[in-house]
Amino acid sequence: MDAAAQTYLITGAGSGFGAEIALRLAAEGHDVIAGVEIAPQVTALRAEARRRGVTLRAEKLDVTDSADREKALGWDVDVLFNNAGIAEGGSTVDIPAHVLRRQFEVNVFGPVLLTQGIARQMVEKGAGRIVFMSSVAGLTVDPFTGAYAGSKHAVEAFADALDQELAEFGVTVATVNPGPYLTGFNDMMFEGWKSWGSGTAPENAPENAPENAPENAPSLYDYTRLAFPHEQYDPAEVVDVSVEVLTGRDTMYRHVLPADTVDSVRDQVDAQWSRTLNDGTRPELVDTAFDIEPYTPVQNHG
């Protein structure tokens, strides 16, 4: 398949990695459809494309909206980048039920359902590429990120299964697994608690859904004192690598970033085989969440 003639669909392109990747692909001359969650983001992204002197097609595409997913089936997509995602931080004991459901609707169910339809079209053509924006959190877990990491572990499972199931039909699958990057995404994860008391549930919440913790139950943690427990890197590397993967210039399946953290991530995964029960003391990363300032950059990286 001629890379220059392919149509790329980038979901979650209204901000962050998605916007930059869509604009970069457009700057290379590719046919790019940038899917954004809400209509005002269409206008903003079109204006940014004009400012940079590139051409792309911005479309409203909320991956949790079945009508939007159906609309996307008319776009004849050759390369799908499942980038749309949200992050909900908080102790697993404290996080409200509707917030937990929303985490999986956006990060797992919506993207998988979108992929089902587009993958069938790729199978008919005998070619295609599907890339998932996963996370290091799909391989490891930090305190207060259970909901987000759980959704990304699920993404890893679906991506791995698809890679095996679609191989004989000419469709390739890959993942991009960023660690802590300074885009604001990680820090906002630790501000989600501010909306927990709003009582707002998603429109698709099932009737008679079980209640969360008893009303006015005290939280285990004081979230006004917590922040994302890692120093964070410049995001340019993620954009660079994602473009290489999407265009097929990089043929690896998994891409843990920053690249120089691969060994430490492998060590964390391997350590699970010798892990014992906790000894009742507070883990170091919990202390870090109390001590670190939000938006803390990595010092002297690279």
Buried (B, 14 or more C-beta within 10 A) or exposed (E): BEBEEBBBBBBBBBBBBBBBBBBBBBBEEBBBBBBBBEEEBBEBBBEBBEEEEBBBBBBBBBBBBEEBBEBBEEBEBBBBBBBBBBBBBBBEEBBBBBBBBBBBBBBBBBBBBBBEEBBEBBBEEEBBBBBBBBBBBBBBBBBBBBBBBBBBBBBBEBBBEBBEEBEEBBBBBBBBBBBBBBBBBBBBBBBBBEEBEEEEBEEEEEEEEEEBEEEEEEBEBEBEEBBBBBBBBBBEBBBBBBBBBBBBEBEEEBBBBBEEBBEEBEEBEEEEEEEEEEEEEEEEBBEBBEEBEBEBEBEEEE
